Amino acid sequence: MSENERYDRKTRQLRALSEALATGRLAPIKRMLDTLTPGEIARVLESLPSEKRSVVWNLVDPDDDGEVLVHVAEEVRDGLLAEMDNAELISALNSLEIDDLADLVDDLPAQLIDELLRGMDRENRDRLNEVLSYPDDSAGRLMNPDVVTVRADVTVDVVLRYLRMRGELPEGTDHMFVLNRNGRYIGRVALTALVTSDPDQAIAEIVDDTHPAIVATMSVDRVSEEFENHRYLSAPVVDADYRLLGRITVDDVMDLVRERAEHDLMSMAGLNEEEDMFAPISAASRRRATWLGINLLTAFLAAWVIGRFEATLEQIVALAVLMPIVASMGGIAGTQTLTMIVRGLALGQVSWNNARDLLTREVAIGAINGVIWAVVVALVAWLWFGDWKIAGVIGAAIIINLLFAAFSGVLIPLLLKRFAIDPALAGGVVLTTITDVVGFLAFLGLATVLLL
């Protein structure tokens, strides 16, 4: 299904939902929800205002409640949790895998967590506590302890008989994990290798030990890199002594990548990727007001710089007409560089080790584009106002601003990262301030010196 087809399908679903809700016909909504996956139901709920969302949520099959809660954004989830009593919540949570359950624990009241733990058997309780013992941004928090292990000294036939006796495998299982006598991870055996190998072969003869396991303390960003580099569908997670703790599956990594992409996109506007699209107006207004206030302070700084050249602007009105061009060109060029560096930081491709090379490259690009567009803008300014001095001033200002934009676009995210500040969240505000101030200062400063 193409992207346009998926979009059209979602549009039709929302239209049908809205029409059914408007007429009070709930049966068609129930039938439609029964055909959707928990992830699709989550997207539908996020697309509805709170009143309609509440109606639709009550029609979701209780067997799907837990999975839907995992997929919805945090702020939407809080609203759904508030509508459920303890019995409904406990029933929904008990249906989840340990890794999915760990994602929800932080959003639950302490009393409910205690009740949930008391209702779990000791093995699952210990598994959950082990997952929760790791930091939120680590592989240990992402893993599912439910794995199938085999010994290296048994035969393929023994393993196949064991699997038939077991009857089912954890969802997403594509490999068995092989342990030695001390319980340490050796390697893995693909299910395809098991069913195509000689039944009398020892597991040690077909084990794949070429792919490294993921250490539980590894950051989630590194985990996504490992999955990309090795094309994993699942990967084992081990502790410092190489004892097997669990596994991470590709669906968990896909969720992680999507969350990171949403975070970077929303952060550029000072917003939270977990924000409810239909959050109360007062709450949304307060959140956005914070960054509008920060932006206003930076705007006042740029205005103060302009005010220093009030006399120049009074004498040469053309400068006021051309001034936005300088700031705009610098802002766009800087944003291009900033976006590349923030992406590189997220992928682990950028650090202080290669900052000098990146800085040289981006400044060179800024210089080339600066000269090209300086000539174009200067020519337009000369044709417009008939003054080659004004044309020369704006051309020089554009070159200066594009050079500063490139320089700032590389260093700002690196410096913010050094001080543990999210570059995607704060980088745009800082960069815009610099390009505005430098652009106005260069343009009006050169005009004051050369034209008056």
N, C-alpha and C positions, 0 to 999 in steps of 0.2 A: 504494500500500500504506500503510495507516494505521500509526501508531506501535505500537498494540497488536498488529497483525498482524506487524510486524517483530520485536517482542519475542517473540511466540509462535514465530516461525520460528527465531530464534536459540536459544530454549530447546529446541526440537525437535532442532536440530543438535547442541547440546551433549549432550543426552540420548543421541542416536544414537551420538555419538562415545564417550561414556563406556561405553555398553553394548558397543560393538565392541572397545574397548580392554580391557575386563574379560574378554572371551572370547578375545582374541588374534586376532580376525578383522580383518585389515588391508585386505583388498580393498574392503569397503564404505566404509571411511574414504577410501581413494584415490579411489573413484568420486565421493564427495561433494566432496572437495577440488577435483576437476577441474571441478566445476560452479560453484565460487565465484570471485569476483574476488580479486585480491591484497589489497585492503582488507578484504574479508570474512574471508579466511584469517588476516590479521593479528589481527582481533578474536577469532577462534577461538583462536589461539595464546595471546593474552593472558588468555584465560579458563581456561586449563589449568594445573595444577601442573607443575613443571619436568620430572618424569619422563615424564608423558604428552605434554607439549609436545615433548620431544625425539623421541618416536616419531612424532608427527604431522609435525613439521618434516622428517623424513627421507622422508616420503611426498609432500611438495609437489613439483610439477613444477619441475625446475631452471630452466626458462624464466621461472618466476614468482618465483624466489628474490629477485632484486634488488628488484622492486616490493614484495614482502612486507616486506623489510628496511626500506624507506623508510617503510612505514605503521605498523610496530610501535613501541611506546614504547621509549625509549632503553635502559632497563635490561633489557628483554626482548631487545632487539637485541643487546646485549653478550653475553648467554647464547647466542644463536643463532650469532653470529659465532665464538664460541669452539669451536663444534662443526664448523666448516667448515675445510677445509684451504685453502692458498693458491690452488690451481688452481680449486677450486669458487668461491671468493670473486671471483677475477679474472673468471671466466666470468659470474658474476651481475652484477658491477659494470659490465662492458662492455655490458650490455643496457640500461643506464639512460640517461635524458636527462641533459644536463650539470647542470641545476639540481638534479635528484634526487641525482646523484652528489656534488655539492657538499655536500648535507645529511649524507652519510655519511662524508665524508673525515675529519672530526675524530675519529671513533670507530675509525679504522683504524690499525694499527701503521705507523710511518714506513717500515719496510722494504717493506711491502705497497704503500704509496702510491707509492714509487719504482718498484716493479715495474709497477704499474698505469700510471703515466705513461710508462714506457719502451715499453709495449705499445700506446699510443695513437698515432694519426697526429698530425702536427704541428698541424694545424688544431684538432682537438679538445683537444689538450694546451694550446694557447694559450687556447682558450675557457675551459677549466676553470681555468687559472691566473688569467684575468681575473676570473671570478666569485669565486674565492677571495680576490682582492685587496681585496674590499669587506668591511666589518664584518658580523657575523652578523645584526644587526638592521636591515640596509639593503635597499633595493630591488635593488641590484646583486647581493646574495647570493641573492635570490629569483628572479632572471630566468633565462630560457633563451635562450642566444645563437642558437638555431636559428630564423631568421626568413626570410620571403620578401620581397624588396624589388623595387620597380620604379622606373623613372625617370618624371618628370612629363611629358616631351616625347614619349613613345611613345604609340601608340594602343591602344585596348581590344583590337583584333584581335591586335596583336603580343603583348600580355600573355597572351591566351587561348591562342595558339599555343605560347608559352613554357611555360605551365602543362601543356598536353597533352604537350609534349616531356619535361617534368620527371617526369610520371607520378604523383607523390604529393606531399602537403603535410605539413608538421609537424602532429602531433596537436593538435587544438584551434584550428586556423587559421580565423579568421573574417574577417580583413582582410589586405590587402597593405599594406606600409608604403612610402610614397613618399619618395624622396630627390632632392635636387637634384644638380647636376653635382659639387659638392664633398663629397657623401656626407652632407649634413646632412638631418635629418628635416624634412619639410614637412607631412605629414599622412598619412591612411590612406584606403584604398578598400575598401569591403565587397565580399565575394565576390558578394553578391546584386546590387550595383551593376554589377559586371563582366558578369554574364550577362544583365542586362536593358538594358544601354546599347547605343547604336549602335556597331558595330565600328569605325567610322571616327573616333569621338570620341577626343580626346586625354585621357590620364589626368588632366592638369591641370584639365580641365573637370568632372570628377566627384570630385575629391579632397575629402575632409572634413578641414578644418583647424581645426575649432571645438573639438576636444577636446585639451587640453594633454597632452604626453608626461610620463612620470614620470622624474624625475632619479634617477640611480643612487644618489646619497647620501641620498635620502629615506628616512625611517624606515619600518619595516614597518607601524606603526600608521597612519601617514599614507597608505600604499599602500591599506590596507583601506578607509579613508575615501574615497579617490578612486574605488575600485571601487563602493562603495555610492552615492556621489553621482552618478556618471556611468553606472551600470549597465553597466560594462564586462564583456565576456566575455574580452577580452584587451586589453593596453595596452602601447604601446612604451616602452622604457627608453632614455634618452639620457644622454650625459655633459654636462659643463658647457658644451661647445661645440656642443651639440645634435647630436652624431654618434650614430647609432643603434647601440646595444649589444646589444639583445635585446628580449624581451617577457616579460610576466608574464601568466599565464592565471588564470581564475577558480578553477580547482581548487586552485592554489597558495594563493590567498587564503582559500578555504574551510578548507584545512588550518590556515592561520595563525589564523583566527578560532576554530576548534575548540581549538587549542592554548592560545590566550589564555583561552578560557572555562574549560578544564580547569585552567589555572594559577591563575586567580582562585578557583575553587571549592576546589581542594586547598590553596592557600596559606592560606585562612581557618582551616584546621586545622593549619597548620605543616607540610604535606606537600608532596612534589614530584609534579607531574603526570606525570613520566616514571617514577615508581616502579612496580615490578612488583608486581601484586596478590599474587603467589605468591613474593615474594622470601624468602630464608632468614629464619627467625624471629629469629635473632641480629642480622642487619643491620637488619631492620625495627624491632626493639626499640630499638637504639641511636639510630636516627633519631628515633623518637617520644619517646625519653627526653629529648632535648634540649629540646623544647618543653614537655614535662611539667615539667622542672626550672625553666624560665623561669616557667611558670604557678604553680609552687609558691612561688617567690619573691614573686610578686605576691599570692598568697593569704596568705603570712605578713605582708605589709604590711597587708592588710585585717584580719587577725587582731590585729595590734598595735594598730590603731585601736580595735577592739572592746575590747581589754584595757585601754585608757585609761579605759573607762567601766565597769569591773567592779563598782564600788560601786553605780552606778545600776542595773545589771542585777540585782544581788542584791536590791535593794529593790523593783523593779518587774518581776516575772517576765513580765508581758504583753509587755514590750518584746522579749524574746528570741523570743517566738512571732511577733511581727509584723515583726521585723527583715529576714528574707529577702525580704519583699514589696517593700521599698523598693529593695534592690539589684537584684532581678529586673526590676522595672519600668524602672529606669534602664538596665539592660543591654540590654533589648529595644529601647527607644527609641533608644539610642545606636547599636545595630547597624543599625537601619533607616536612620538618617542616614548612617552610615559606608558602608553598602552602596551607597547612592545616589551618594555622592561618589566612591568608588573606581571605580564604573562610569563616572561622568562624566569622571574623569581618564583612564581607558582610552580613551574615545571622543573625547577632546580637547574636551569641553564645559565642563570646570572648570579654572580657573586662579586665580592671585591677583588677576587683573583683575576677576573677578566674585565673589570670595570674600565681600565685604561684603554683597552682595545675597543670596547664598546663606545667609550667617550670619543675617541678619535674618529670612529666610523660615523657616529651620529652628528658630530660637529662638521665633518666633511659633507655629509648629506645636507645639513642646514646651510652650509656655505654655498653649495651648488644651487639649491632651491632659492636661497636668499638672493643670489645674483640674478637668477632667471626672472623671478617675480619682481625684484626691484626694478629691473629694466622695464618690465611690462607696466607696472604701476606708475613709474616715473614718466613713461611715455604718455599714459592716459592723463596724468596730472598736468603735464605740459600742454597737451591738446585742450584740456578743460580750462585751465587758468592762464595759459600763455606765459608762464614764468618758469624758466629753466632752473632757477635757484630753488623754488619750491619743489620742483620735480626731483632735483638732486638730493634735497633734504629728506623727502619721504623715501626715496630709494635707499639712502644710507641707513635710515632708521629701520627699514624692513630687514636689511642684512644684519644689523646689530641684534635686532629682536629675535630673528630666527636662530642666530648663533647662541644667544642666551637660552632660548627655548630648548634647543637640543642639549645644551650643557645641563640645564635644570631637569629635563626629562629623564636623564640618566641618573643624576646624583640624588634627586629628591627621594625616589622610592628606595634607593639603597640606604640613605640616611634614616628614613622612617623605619625601615626594616631593622636597622642597627639598634634603634631605640624602642623596638617592639611595638611600633605603631603600624596598623594595617595600611600599606601603601595604596591599596585600591580605595580605601575609605577617605584618606586625608590627602592623597597625592594631588588630586584634581584641584582642590581648593588652593593649596600652596602654589601649584604651578600657575594657575590663572592669575593669582596675585602677582607673581614675579613677572609674567609676560606683560600684564597690563602696566605695571609700574615701570619696567624697563622700556617698554614700547613708548609710553607717553614721555618718559624722561629723555630718551634718545631723540624722539621726534621734536618735542618742544625745546629741548636744550640746544640741539643743532640749529633749529630755527631762530632762537634768540641770539646765538653767536653769529650766524651767517647772514640772517636777513634783516636784522635791525641795525 
